[in-house]
């Protein structure tokens, strides 16, 4: 049962990492566009900056969620699995 839970959580972590990688590419592309922005007061400039801020928050939240899943859930479960494996051996 623990092994099945770990497999499911590893799959979830992989899914979140894929999503985070996609967000990173979008974030970096938008960052370059805002860096090249000559007039942030235009409608396009304000939209780019708003999109950049929103994506920046999503990217940071995604990073935090991945860290939490890895450090607070997966690592302790892996440790428990290893202890149980040693007890059985």
N, C-alpha and C positions, 0 to 999 in steps of 0.2 A: 504494500500500500504506500509506504514512504517512497519507494522507488518510482511508482507511478506518479505520485505528487511531484517529485523532483523533475520527472520528464515533462509534465505539463507546465511546470514553472519555467523550466529551461526553454520550452517552446515559446512561452509568453515573453520571456526576456529577449529571445531572438526576434520576435515580432516587434517588440518595442525598440530594439536596436536598429532594425530596418527602418522603422518610422522615423527614428531620431536621425539616421543618416540622410533620409529624404529631407527632413526639416533643415539639417545642416547645409545641404546643397542649396535649398531655396534661400535660407538665411544669408549665406555667403554671396549668392547672386544679388540679392536685394541690398546687401551691404555695399557691394561694388557700385550699384546704381545710385545709392544715396551719397557715396563718396564722390561720384562724378556730377552730382547735382550742383548746378551753378546758381539757381535761384529757388530756394526752398519756399518762397511765398506764392508760387504759382499753384494752381489747383493740382497739377500733376506732382509738384514737389511736396505739397502737404499730404497727398495720398500716399506717396512713396514713404514719407517719414512715418505716417500712421501705420502703414503696413509693416514697416521695419520694426517699429515698437511692438506691435502685436506679435509678430513672428519671433522677436527676441524673447518675449515673455513665454511663448509656447516652447521655444527651444530650451530655455532655462528650466521650465517645469518638467519637460520631457527628461532632461538630464537628471534632475532630482529624483524623478520616479524610477528611473533605471537604477540609480545608486541605491535607493531604498529597497527595491526588490532584490538587488544583488546582496547588499550588506545586512539587511534586517530580516530577510526571509530565506534566501537561497543558502547563504553561507552557514547560518545556524543549522539548517536542515542537512546540509552536506556533512557538517561536523557530527550531528546525531547519527547519520547513516554510517559514518566511519567508526564511531564508538560501537554501534550495534554490530557492525561487521567484525570488529575485533573481539567482541564478547562471544560471538558465535564461533569464531575460528579457534 
